[in-house]
Amino acid sequence: MKKKAKLVIVSKEASERTKDKFKKLCLEYNVPLIEYGNIEELSKAIGKENKATFAVKECNLAKEIEKIYNGGEFIG
Protein backbone atom coordinates (compact mmCIF):
# COMPACT_ATOMS: atom_id res chain seq x y z
CA MET A 1 0.00 0.00 0.00
CA LYS A 2 1.46 3.33 -1.03
CA LYS A 3 1.45 6.25 1.36
CA LYS A 4 -0.44 9.30 0.26
CA ALA A 5 1.41 12.60 -0.16
CA LYS A 6 0.44 15.30 2.31
CA LEU A 7 2.00 18.14 0.29
CA VAL A 8 3.49 18.49 -3.20
CA ILE A 9 6.09 21.10 -4.06
CA VAL A 10 6.70 22.00 -7.70
CA SER A 11 9.47 24.27 -8.94
CA LYS A 12 8.42 27.50 -10.65
CA GLU A 13 10.83 26.42 -13.41
CA ALA A 14 9.02 23.14 -14.04
CA SER A 15 7.44 22.75 -17.46
CA GLU A 16 3.79 23.77 -17.86
CA ARG A 17 2.99 20.14 -18.63
CA THR A 18 4.52 19.02 -15.31
CA LYS A 19 2.76 21.78 -13.37
CA ASP A 20 -0.60 20.94 -14.96
CA LYS A 21 -0.15 17.22 -14.28
CA PHE A 22 0.56 17.76 -10.59
CA LYS A 23 -2.15 20.40 -10.19
CA LYS A 24 -4.74 17.94 -11.55
CA LEU A 25 -3.51 15.10 -9.33
CA CYS A 26 -3.42 17.29 -6.23
CA LEU A 27 -6.91 18.57 -6.92
CA GLU A 28 -8.19 15.05 -7.48
CA TYR A 29 -6.68 13.73 -4.23
CA ASN A 30 -7.16 16.92 -2.20
CA VAL A 31 -3.43 17.44 -1.61
CA PRO A 32 -2.02 20.96 -1.20
CA LEU A 33 0.43 22.10 -3.89
CA ILE A 34 3.05 24.82 -3.57
CA GLU A 35 4.92 26.33 -6.52
CA TYR A 36 8.24 27.48 -5.14
CA GLY A 37 11.81 28.22 -6.08
CA ASN A 38 13.92 26.96 -8.92
CA ILE A 39 14.99 23.43 -9.74
CA GLU A 40 18.46 23.93 -8.26
CA GLU A 41 17.05 25.11 -4.90
CA LEU A 42 14.59 22.25 -4.61
CA SER A 43 17.17 19.67 -5.65
CA LYS A 44 19.65 20.95 -3.08
CA ALA A 45 16.98 20.95 -0.36
CA ILE A 46 16.32 17.23 -0.81
CA GLY A 47 19.87 16.17 -1.67
CA LYS A 48 19.08 15.07 -5.22
CA GLU A 49 19.97 16.39 -8.66
CA ASN A 50 17.62 17.97 -11.19
CA LYS A 51 14.32 17.51 -9.31
CA ALA A 52 11.45 19.80 -10.27
CA THR A 53 8.88 18.18 -7.96
CA PHE A 54 8.69 16.27 -4.74
CA ALA A 55 6.10 15.10 -2.26
CA VAL A 56 6.11 15.35 1.52
CA LYS A 57 4.54 12.28 3.09
CA GLU A 58 4.90 13.18 6.76
CA CYS A 59 1.83 15.06 7.96
CA ASN A 60 3.43 17.31 10.60
CA LEU A 61 6.28 18.33 8.29
CA ALA A 62 3.82 19.14 5.52
CA LYS A 63 1.78 21.33 7.89
CA GLU A 64 4.88 23.21 9.06
CA ILE A 65 6.09 23.81 5.50
CA GLU A 66 2.67 25.16 4.55
CA LYS A 67 2.60 27.38 7.62
CA ILE A 68 6.00 28.89 6.80
CA TYR A 69 5.11 29.29 3.13
CA ASN A 70 1.93 31.14 4.07
CA GLY A 71 3.82 33.58 6.30
CA GLY A 72 3.67 31.74 9.60
CA GLU A 73 6.42 31.26 12.15
CA PHE A 74 9.67 29.52 11.34
CA ILE A 75 10.51 26.19 12.92
CA GLY A 76 12.98 26.39 15.81
Phi and psi restraints in degrees (value plus and minus 20) as a CYANA .aco file:
   2 LYS   PHI    -102.2   -62.2
   2 LYS   PSI     125.3   165.3
   3 LYS   PHI    -101.1   -61.1
   3 LYS   PSI     124.5   164.5
   4 LYS   PHI    -105.6   -65.6
   4 LYS   PSI     118.0   158.0
   5 ALA   PHI     -86.6   -46.6
   5 ALA   PSI     123.1   163.1
   6 LYS   PHI    -121.2   -81.2
   6 LYS   PSI     -37.7     2.3
   7 LEU   PHI    -180.6  -140.6
   7 LEU   PSI     120.2   160.2
   8 VAL   PHI    -140.0  -100.0
   8 VAL   PSI     113.6   153.6
   9 ILE   PHI    -136.7   -96.7
   9 ILE   PSI     107.7   147.7
  10 VAL   PHI    -142.1  -102.1
  10 VAL   PSI     112.8   152.8
  11 SER   PHI     -84.3   -44.3
  11 SER   PSI     124.3   164.3
  12 LYS   PHI     -84.1   -44.1
  12 LYS   PSI     -41.0    -1.0
  13 GLU   PHI    -106.6   -66.6
  13 GLU   PSI     -25.0    15.0
  14 ALA   PHI     -82.7   -42.7
  14 ALA   PSI     133.9   173.9
  15 SER   PHI     -84.6   -44.6
  15 SER   PSI     136.2   176.2
  16 GLU   PHI     -81.1   -41.1
  16 GLU   PSI     -55.5   -15.5
  17 ARG   PHI     -81.6   -41.6
  17 ARG   PSI     -65.2   -25.2
  18 THR   PHI     -84.5   -44.5
  18 THR   PSI     -66.0   -26.0
  19 LYS   PHI     -79.3   -39.3
  19 LYS   PSI     -66.9   -26.9
  20 ASP   PHI     -81.3   -41.3
  20 ASP   PSI     -62.5   -22.5
  21 LYS   PHI     -79.4   -39.4
  21 LYS   PSI     -67.8   -27.8
  22 PHE   PHI     -93.6   -53.6
  22 PHE   PSI     -52.8   -12.8
  23 LYS   PHI     -82.0   -42.0
  23 LYS   PSI     -64.5   -24.5
  24 LYS   PHI     -82.9   -42.9
  24 LYS   PSI     -65.6   -25.6
  25 LEU   PHI     -83.8   -43.8
  25 LEU   PSI     -63.1   -23.1
  26 CYS   PHI     -85.8   -45.8
  26 CYS   PSI     -58.5   -18.5
  27 LEU   PHI     -85.2   -45.2
  27 LEU   PSI     -63.7   -23.7
  28 GLU   PHI     -82.0   -42.0
  28 GLU   PSI     -60.6   -20.6
  29 TYR   PHI    -121.6   -81.6
  29 TYR   PSI     -11.2    28.8
  30 ASN   PHI      36.7    76.7
  30 ASN   PSI      28.9    68.9
  31 VAL   PHI    -133.5   -93.5
  31 VAL   PSI     109.7   149.7
  32 PRO   PHI     -83.1   -43.1
  32 PRO   PSI     126.1   166.1
  33 LEU   PHI    -148.4  -108.4
  33 LEU   PSI     114.8   154.8
  34 ILE   PHI    -140.8  -100.8
  34 ILE   PSI     109.5   149.5
  35 GLU   PHI    -116.7   -76.7
  35 GLU   PSI      99.3   139.3
  36 TYR   PHI    -171.5  -131.5
  36 TYR   PSI     121.2   161.2
  37 GLY   PHI      41.8    81.8
  37 GLY   PSI    -194.5  -154.5
  38 ASN   PHI    -125.4   -85.4
  38 ASN   PSI     151.1   191.1
  39 ILE   PHI     -80.2   -40.2
  39 ILE   PSI     -60.2   -20.2
  40 GLU   PHI     -82.2   -42.2
  40 GLU   PSI     -63.4   -23.4
  41 GLU   PHI     -82.6   -42.6
  41 GLU   PSI     -67.8   -27.8
  42 LEU   PHI     -85.4   -45.4
  42 LEU   PSI     -61.0   -21.0
  43 SER   PHI     -81.5   -41.5
  43 SER   PSI     -64.6   -24.6
  44 LYS   PHI     -83.8   -43.8
  44 LYS   PSI     -59.3   -19.3
  45 ALA   PHI     -82.1   -42.1
  45 ALA   PSI     -51.0   -11.0
  46 ILE   PHI    -127.1   -87.1
  46 ILE   PSI     -18.0    22.0
  47 GLY   PHI      53.3    93.3
  47 GLY   PSI       7.6    47.6
  48 LYS   PHI    -144.1  -104.1
  48 LYS   PSI     151.8   191.8
  49 GLU   PHI    -129.7   -89.7
  49 GLU   PSI     119.7   159.7
  50 ASN   PHI      35.0    75.0
  50 ASN   PSI      30.8    70.8
  51 LYS   PHI    -129.2   -89.2
  51 LYS   PSI     101.3   141.3
  52 ALA   PHI    -116.2   -76.2
  52 ALA   PSI     -35.3     4.7
  53 THR   PHI    -162.7  -122.7
  53 THR   PSI     132.9   172.9
  54 PHE   PHI    -178.9  -138.9
  54 PHE   PSI     139.9   179.9
  55 ALA   PHI    -134.7   -94.7
  55 ALA   PSI     124.2   164.2
  56 VAL   PHI    -124.7   -84.7
  56 VAL   PSI     103.3   143.3
  57 LYS   PHI    -118.6   -78.6
  57 LYS   PSI     -39.7     0.3
  58 GLU   PHI    -105.6   -65.6
  58 GLU   PSI     102.0   142.0
  59 CYS   PHI     -79.1   -39.1
  59 CYS   PSI     -69.7   -29.7
  60 ASN   PHI     -85.7   -45.7
  60 ASN   PSI     -58.6   -18.6
  61 LEU   PHI     -84.9   -44.9
  61 LEU   PSI     -62.6   -22.6
  62 ALA   PHI     -80.8   -40.8
  62 ALA   PSI     -63.1   -23.1
  63 LYS   PHI     -82.4   -42.4
  63 LYS   PSI     -62.5   -22.5
  64 GLU   PHI     -87.1   -47.1
  64 GLU   PSI     -60.7   -20.7
  65 ILE   PHI     -82.0   -42.0
  65 ILE   PSI     -64.8   -24.8
  66 GLU   PHI     -81.8   -41.8
  66 GLU   PSI     -62.0   -22.0
  67 LYS   PHI     -81.5   -41.5
  67 LYS   PSI     -65.7   -25.7
  68 ILE   PHI     -85.3   -45.3
  68 ILE   PSI     -64.1   -24.1
  69 TYR   PHI     -80.9   -40.9
  69 TYR   PSI     -55.9   -15.9
  70 ASN   PHI    -108.3   -68.3
  70 ASN   PSI      -5.9    34.1
  71 GLY   PHI      73.0   113.0
  71 GLY   PSI      -6.4    33.6
  72 GLY   PHI    -100.0   -60.0
  72 GLY   PSI    -190.1  -150.1
  73 GLU   PHI     -93.1   -53.1
  73 GLU   PSI     131.5   171.5
  74 PHE   PHI    -101.9   -61.9
  74 PHE   PSI     130.5   170.5
  75 ILE   PHI     -89.8   -49.8
  75 ILE   PSI     118.6   158.6
